[in-house]
Amino acid sequence: MYADKESRAVHLAEGVTASERYLHRLCKRSFLSLWSYPGIYRDQGQRNGGDGKEVCDLLVVFQNHILIFSDKDCAFPNTGNLGVDWCRWFRRAVLESANQVWGAERWIRQNPNRLFLDRACTKPFPIDLPDPSTAKFHRIVVAHGTSGACKARTLGSGSLALKPSIVAAGHHDDPASVEPFVVGEIDASRGFIHVLDDATLAKLMAELDTVIDFVCYLAKKEDLVRHGLLANASCELDLLAHYFQGIDGQGEHEFILPRGEKSLDVRDGLWEAYVRHPRRQARVSANRISYSWDLLIESFNKVVLSGTSHVPDVPFVAQEATMRVLASESRTHRRLLAFALTEFIRESAGQWRNTRVALPKVPGRPAYVFVLLSRMSFKSDAEYRQSRLKLLYAACMAATLKMPAIPEFVVGIATEPIGSDTRSEDIFCLETRDWSAERRAEAERLQREFQKLLRTHAPTLVETLDYPEPISVNKLLKDSDSTGSRASRNSPCPCGSGKKFKHCCRNRR
């Protein structure tokens, strides 16, 4: 079954309901197509001759991260008793989905090789799952149907608030004592559940639109709750805005507690202030080029999923491993890599062959080798691609000779000069874990064979900041009063424009 799994094309479902298809589109945009799989089934039900049973609505497997999504679209009741309505909706939309997520995790831990892409269980899940003992599970419930009711009854954004002190049955057992539109810990003993509502989902995934950025936020949020450091958050997006303003010693975003405080109380309005901040807008503008890196990955992913690679006998798992290296870059790193690749192609105009190395500034990250080769006198496309792949391999090997510290992966990307009638790319991933004296000798031989390859090209150091300048969302809200209300109409606008609030951002709400 393993060989058969690798040899066939992978056909993805789209989701059964409209909300499941919507979730798949969001995940495919943020996590990319090779790692987003809707409608996962197990073969447990086939023992009685029937179809398989659904495991979860969508599964993402990337490195040692496993993201389990359960999607539920339930209309919010309207009996006239808000407590009753909330309890009924919560049990159907959140609790049932949480039970599905926990059940999916249990099955994956016990039967990692019994997952399928179709109900008939004829198409095995194509990606090898990580060892359950080292896998990091992220449990996500997507609960639709509450936004309108929440906005009408609370006059807020329509998003669910977070309050970890509410636990288990405290969400739904007693209509007289529940806090409607507030979510805490569903069941700590079974694993933390992230509850995302229809007012939050798309914005959260648009802001954290790489799998690395997304799982980093989820893990740090769960850690915040687990250590009792989150008291309240007005909504998920306000919590995200607070996360973006904090930077730890490694330069990564982190939840930073205010000085002298033992827990975090995130107030309303932080997200609105964040999205209007000029530095955040500068970040959005700077990131535009980074999406060409996503497009590059997806162009390769399409070939991998369709099984149409021009390089024969490369199994699916090996191709996925290569693409995973490219997709392991954060949005900020993709920005710099896309810029480096674009500049390399532009500066190589008029040359028939060129190479360049992009070294990471952060230890442990991959190094990249860019290769450009003109078709010139090659008689056929096959001859050209074979020669370019040979050059790409040689360039990756030779690049290791120029590195002060050899990274775990050296990734080569080859393309054609500007003005070519056709456009194609090749990719090669060199693992250097077993770098030996023999391999070094081979690299030196290849460098001589390809006319001192790379010797005339200084490495490009890849380094950047998420924001052009540090951002402090709290400073934006200095005009808010102690209750967390918005700035007054006549106060200076929090966006920093110098205008009065009534003449600036208030008019853009």
N, C-alpha and C positions, 0 to 999 in steps of 0.2 A: 504493500500500500504506500510505503514511503517513496519509492521510486516513481510510482504512478502519480503521486501527489505533486512531485517536482516537475514532471514532464508535461502536464496539461496547463492550459490557460486557466486563469482564475476569474470567475464571473461573479461579480458582486450583486447582491440584492439592493433594492432601494428603500426598503421599509414598507410595512403594510398600510399603516394609517398616514394621514397627512402630517401629523406631528412627528411621527417616526421618520418620514422622508425629509422633513425640515431639519430634524436633528442630524441626519446623515449628511445633508448638505453643509451644515455648520462644521461638523467634524472633519469632513473631507477638505473643507477650506482651511481649517486650522491645523489638522494633524496630517493631512494629505491622504491620497487614495490608497496607498499601499498599506496603511496601518489602521484604516477605519472600516469595520465590518459590521453592517447591520444584520439583524435577524440570525442570531447564532442558535443552533440546535444541538441536542444530545440524542444519542441513539437508544436511550433507555426505554422509550415507548415502543420500539420496534419488536420487542420480544413477543408481543401479542399480535404481530403482523400489521401494526399501524404505522403512522408517521412518527418521526421523532418529536420530542418535546422542546419547547423554546427554553433556552437558557437565559438570554437577556435580549434587550432590544438593540443594543449596539456594544461592540467590544473593540477596544483599542489595545494593541500589544506593541510595546516599543521598549527596547532594551529590557530591563527588569521591571518595567512598569506595566501593570494591567489595569486598564480603566473599564469599569463595568457600568453601563448606562441602563437605567430602566425608565421608560417614558410613559407617562399617563396623562391623558387629557380628559378631565372630569369637570363638568359644569358645576359651578358653585351653587348649592341649594338656596332657596329663598322662602323659608317657612315663616319668616318674621321673628324667629328666635336665633340671633347671631351665634350664640353658644352652641346650639344644636346643629346649625348649618356648618359651623367650623368642624365640629367633631365628625360629622358625616363625611365631609370633604376630605379631611385629613386621613381618615381610615382608608378611604378609597384611593386617593391620589398619592399619598405619601407612604402610609404604612404598608399597603399591598406592594408597592414598588420596592420598598426597603426589604421586604421579605424575599422578593424575587432576586434582588442584588445579593443578599446573604446566601440564598440558595445557589446562585450562580458561582459565587466564590467557593463555596463548599465543593461543588461539582468539579470546578477547575482544579482545585487543590488535589482532589482524589482521582480525577480522570482527565488529566491534561491532554491525552491523545484521543479523546472521544468527543471532540467538538466538530461541528459541520456547518457549512454555509447554506445548506438547503434543508427543507423540512423532511425530504426523503432520505437524508443522511448519506448522500452519494458523493458529496464534495467535501473532503476533509479540510479543516481549518489549515491554511497554508503556512503559517508562521509557527516555528517552534516556540513553545511557551517557556519562560524561564523556570528554573527550579523553584517550586512552591516555597521552599525554606528561605529563599533570598528574594522572592518576588515582592514588589511593593504594590499592594492593591489599593485602588482609589475607587470608592463606591459612590455613585452619583445618581440621585433621583431627580428627574426632570418632571416637575408637576405643573401642568397647565390648568387654566380655568379659574384661577383666583385673582388675577390682576384687576379685572374690572370691579369686582366686589370689594377688594382691598382698597382701591383708590376711592371708591364711592363712600366707604364707611370710615376711612381714616384721613381722607383728604391729602394723602401722601403720594408717593411715586407709584404705588401699586405693587411694590415689592415686599416680600416677606421679611420681617425683622428677625434678628438672631439673638437668642438668649439661652446660653448653655445650661443655666440653672433649671430650665424646664426639661424634665427627663421622662422618657418612656410614656406611661399612661397619662402623665400630666398634660399631654397634648390633646387627649381625646376622651378621657373617661367621664369627666364631670362637666357638663355644659355650663354649669353655674360658676365654675372656678377657672375655666380655661382662658388663655389669652389668645384670642383670634388673631391670625396673621402673624404669629410669632412662633419660630421653630428653635428647638434646642437639640439635646441629645436624644436620638430615637431609641437606641439601646447600646450603651457603651460596651457591654460584654460581647456583642456580636460584631463590633467594628464600626468606626465612625462613618456616618452617612452625610454627604454634602447634598443639600436640598436646593435646587435651582428652580426658580419660577419663570413664567413666560415673560415677565418684565425684565428679567436679569440675564437669561441664557445667552442671547445673541450678543449683547454688549460685553459680557464677560469674556466670551470666546473670541470676540473681535479684538479685545485689548490684549488677551493672552493667546496669541494666534500662532504659537508653535507648541508642539507637544512638551518640549522642555520647559518653556515658560509656564505652561498651564499646570503641569504636575508639581513644579516647584512651589507655585502658589498654594495648591491644594494641600501639599505636605506641610507647609509652614502654617497654614490656617488650622489644620488638624492638630498640629503640635501646640499651637496657641491655646486651643480649647482644652486639649488633654492636660496641660499644665495649669489650668484654671486661670489663665491670664486674660481671657475675654469675658467681660461682664455683660456687655450689650453691644449690638451694632444695629443701627437703624435699618440697614439693608446690606445685601452682599456687595453692591457696587460702592457704597460708602466705605466698607471694610477694604475693598480693593484699592480705593484711592489712598487710604491710610498706608496700606502695604507699599504703594509706589513711592511714598515720600520718605520711607526709611531705607537706609543703606548700611549694611553690616561691614565688618572689617575686610571681607573678601570682595567688596564692591557689588554685592548682590542685594536685591530688595529684601526687606525684612520688616516684621512688625516690631516697631520700637515703642516701648511704653513711655509716656510722658514722665519727666523727671519727678520723682517722689511718689509716683502712682504704682500700686501693686497689681492693677488690672487695667484693661483697655475698655473705654466707653466711647464708642464711635458714634458721633452725632450726625444728624440729618444735614444734608447740604454739601458734604465733603466731595461727593462725586461730581456734582454740578460745578463746583469751584475748580475741581481738577481738570475737567474736560475743556474749560475755558482758559486755563492758564496758558500764557504765551509759550512757555517752555515745553509744555505738553504738546501744543500745536507744532512747535519746531521739531519735536520728536516724530510726530506723525509725518511731517514733510520729509524729514531725513530718512525715514523708513521706507519711503516709496520705492527706492531703488532695490530694496531688499527682496521685494516680491518677484524680481526676475530670478532670484535664487530658487524661490518656490516653483516658478515655472520650469526652471531647468530640472529640478527634482521630478516634477510631474511628467515632464517629457520622457524621462527615463522610466518612471513608474508605469506609464502607459505601455511601454515595451515589455516591462517585466510581467505585468498582469496579463497581457495578451499573448505572452510566450513567443514574441516575434523578434527576439534579439538576433542580430546578424552574426553573433559569436556563438557557435554551436556548443552543445554539451555543458553549458554553465547552468547548474541547478538553481531553482527558484530561491532556495535558502541562501545561496551564495550571493545572488543578485540583491536580495533584500538586505543582506548584511552590508553590502557596499552602499546602498542608498540610505541605509540607516545612519551611516557616518555623516553624510551631507545633511540629513534631517535632524541630527543631534545638535546642530548649531542653534543658538538662541536668535531671536529677532535682531538683536543688536549686532551679533557676529555676522548674521546674514547680510546686514547692511554693508559692512566693510568688505566682505568677500565678494558680494555682487559688484561693488564699486571697483575692487581690485581687478576682477575679471573683465569688466566693461572697459576700464582704462587700458588693460593689457591689449585687448582686441583693437581699440582705437589707436594706440601708439604703435601697433604692429602693421598699420596700413602700409602697403607697398612692399612688405617683406614676404618672402616665400616660406620662411620658417622662423619661428621665434619661440622662446621658452621663458618662463618666469616662475619664481617660487614665492609663496606666501606663507610665512611662518607665523604661528600663533604666539601672542605675548603671554597668554595664560598657559602655564605648564599642563601637559596632559591632553591638550586639544590637538586635533589633526593638523598636519601641514598639507598645503595644496600646491600642486605643480600644474601650471597652465601651459599648454602646448598649442601652437598654431602651425598648420601645414597647408600649403596651397596644393591644389590638385595638379596643376601644371601639366607635366608630361605623362601622368598615369593614364594607362589605356582604358581601365575599367574602374568602376566604383569599388568592386571587391579588392582590386589591387591597391587602390588608394587607402581604403580602410585598414587593410592588413598592414601596410607600411606605416600608417599613422599610429596604429596600436603598438607596433614595435618601437616606434619613436617614443610613445607615451610611457611604455614600460621602462625604456632606457633612461628617460628623463627622471622618472620617480626613483629609480635606483641611484642615479648619479646625484640627485638632490640630497640624498642622505649623507653624502660626503661633505656637504657644505654646512651641515647643521651642527650647532654646538652641542645639542642634546637631541638624540633621535626620538621622535614621538612614536606612539604606538601605531598610528596610521599615517601613511602618506597617500593622499588621494590625487590622482591625475585626471585632468579634464582637458580634452582635445577638441578643437573646432577648426573652422576655416576662416580665411581673411575676410575683411569687409569687402563687399563687391562681388563675392562669389555667386554664381548662378544657383547654387544649392547651399543648404545649411544643414549640417549634421554635427552630432557630438558623440564622443566616445568617453568612457570613464573607466578608470582602473584604480583599485585599492590595494595598496601594498601594506601588509602587516609586517611589522619589524620586530616582533617579540623574539624571534629566533635569529636575530641579526648576528652573523658569525663572521669569522675571518674569511671564509669561503665566499660569503655573499658580498663582503666588502671588495674582495678581489674581482668578483663579477661586475660590481658597480664601476670599479676603476677601468675594467676592460671596456665596458659599454661607453663610458665617457670618452675613452680614446677612439673607439670605433665611430662615434657620432661627433667627431671633430671637437673635442674638448667641451662637450655639452655642459651648459649651465655655468661655465667658469667665468663668463663675462657678465653674468647677471647677479647683482646683489639681491639678497632676499628682501622681500617686502614684509615688514613687521605689521601684523594686524592688531590694532588696538583702538578702542573707541569707548565712549561712555554712552549709557542709555539715553541720557538727556544732555544737550549741549552744555547746560549749567545745572547745578543742584536745584531741586524743586522742593519747596516747603508749602504744602497745602494748608497747614495750620496758619501760616502767615496770611494766606488769602482770606481766612475767615476771622481776622482780627476785629472786624467790625460787627461780628455776630455777638449777640448778648449772651449772658450766662446760660440761658435756656436753649441756646442753639438755634435761635431764629435767624432769618436772613438779614443781611445788611439793610439799614433803613434807606428809604427812597432818596434822601438828600446826602447820604454819606458817600465817600469816594468808592468807586466800583472796585470790587475785589479783584478784577482781572488785571488791574494795574494800568488802565488806559489813561487815568487822570480825570476822567469824566465823572459826573455824579452817577450813582447807581441807577436812578430813574431814567437817565438819558443813555444808558449803555446796556449792560447785560440783562437788566430787568425787561427790556423790550424784546429780548431774543428768547424768552422762555416759551 
